[in-house]
């Protein structure tokens, strides 16, 4: 199908992979199946998909290991990853998000839920092309080149952390509740839990290094990015 969004299904159970693929084709997507990490890597090397459906439990490298690898590679860093998992407990969901997944789908799942989540991550990906530069203190974000720097040094951010930082920088000093961040950063968040925001804020702070102090937790209210935090993040000049 011409211009159909390409979906890489990384799933070792053929029956599940085929069911997903059939439903994706019927709904305007172009599915590609890989039964393990090695074959998935070959597919990625040949052509980047628009989204990856990644099973947690795989032969060889686990879904968590693959997510971390692809998030660490500049070429695949921007591809949205939906983790497919039978692990529904919060610690497991958090582990998936920490590994770099943008969302997770707990098995068994309905076709409509899966399609809705795929469409949501694709909608969230589109605004990343917005240009323009934003500076708060020594923190600079360039929307056109998708680069972030702190005191002139480049920083590596995942796609979700980039969107989150951009929104916080565009509205510096303003307090944002988790629900507001879900609405503005994630868009259609009907399937996303507020805990997701905490996980990505934690990852964003870690990625920002010294500038992480600029993101403040406002107890009972949410988060804000403040230039006042930049003063604490910038080392004091040495005494003469």
Secondary structure, DSSP 8 states (H G I E B T S, - for coil): -TT-EEEEEE-S-HHHHHHHHHHHHHTTEEEEEESSHHHHHHHHHH---SEEEEESS-SSS-HHHHHHHHHHSTTTTTSEEEEEES--SHHHHHHHHHTT-SEEEESS--HHHHHHHHHHHHHHHHGGG---EEEETTEEEETTTTEEEETTEEE---HHHHHHHHHHHHTTT--B-HHHHIIIIISS-TT--THHHHHHHHHHHHHHGGGGGGEEEETTTEEEE-THHHHHHS------
